[in-house]
Amino acid sequence: MTTDTAEPTLTVDELAARAGVTVRTIRFYSTKGLLPPPVIGPRRVGHYGRDHLSRLALIEELQHQGMTLSAIERYLEQLPADLSAHDLAIHRALVASWAPDAEEDVTRAELERRAGRALSGEDVDRLAAMGVVAYLEDSDTFRVDPGLLRLGVELLGVPVAHETILAARTVLMEHTRDAAQELTRLFRDEVWGPYREREPNPEDPAHVAAMKSLSAHMQPMVVQALVTAFQRSLKEQLREAFRAEG
């Protein structure tokens, strides 16, 4: 398992088990340049870390969204080279948020298996506050958003009060909802509207499907732009806040 210092300690078999893919898939992604090479340890054994796990999860999510390997390669090339496992988890969580019906009902044991660690009652409460899991009537069953789980587990170690998590989630939900509504309006007025005016039969199912496909392919790019803009703005605001305190 990975240590608290985030040193690469996973073998390829352990990485595959944690990510829910095959070793063959990992080696294939590596040959395509989608995964960085492992750290070679004693006896020439390759070891992987949390950054590999997060990047692998992002690749799988992009594929789930319908992107080809070539498109995924271009997507990853545009990401900053020094992104941490935490940053990659944020990208993956936001990309996954476009997928409908992503939630699953799992047992406590399955939730811990996917989290890669044991979860205390307080841990589950914090995950629930983040919107990662929800309690069901069966005390041993939870509704989980797989796209957010890894990021939520990463945040469990952050010393932030439960109330602060709830307040932050409220702020993020309000602003992201506004951004989504504005982007939807922009797509409707600037893309779908002119398209309908040009086509003699815009309501034809084939045309509607083409627009839906275009929207689906745009979504990961929009998410990446939002994440990049948010990270830059947050860094600037934090820098200003600490400068003011100093």
C-alpha positions, 0 to 999 in steps of 0.5 A: 500500500502507499505510505503517508509520504506518497512514495511509490510503493504499489506493484503493478498487480497492486495498482491494477487491483486498486484501480479495478483494471487489468495489468495488461491495461496498465501496460497498454496505457504505459506504452501509449505514454498515457501513464508515466513510467514506474520507479524502479526499485530493488530487483528491477521491480517497478513501483507506482504511487498515488499519481499513477493511481489518480492518472489511471482513474482519470484515463478510465473516466475519460474513456467512460465519457466516450473519448478515444485514446488519441483524444485522451492523449491530447487532453493529458498533454495539455495538463501541467506536468507537475500536477499532483495526485490530488490535482488529478483527482480533482480533474477526474471528479469534475469530469465524472460529474458529467456522467449521468446516474453515476451513483451506486449502492455499496456495502460498508466493506465494498466502500472501504475496498474502493477507498483503499482503507478502513473508514471510521464513522467520522470518516463516513460522516465527512464523506457524506458532508462532501456529497461523496456518500449518502446514508441509506435505510440499511445501516450497512449500505451507502450510496456512493459517487465513484467519481468523487470517492478517491478525492473525498478520501484524499481530503479526509486527512485535511484538518477542516471542521465538518461545518466548514466542509458543509459551508464550502460545499454550499458555496461550490454548488451555488457557483458551479450551478450558475456556471453550468447554467450560463454555459448551457445558455451559451451553447444553446444560443451560439451553437444550437440556435444557429444550427437550427436556423441553417438546417431545413429539418433541425428536429430530425433525430439524426441532427439532435443526436449530432448536437448531443454528441458535440456537447458530450465531446465538449464537456471534458474540455469545458471541465478542464478549462473550469478546473484550470481557471479555478485553481489559478483564481484560488491560488491568487486569492490565497496568496493575497489573503496570506499577504494581507495577514503578513 
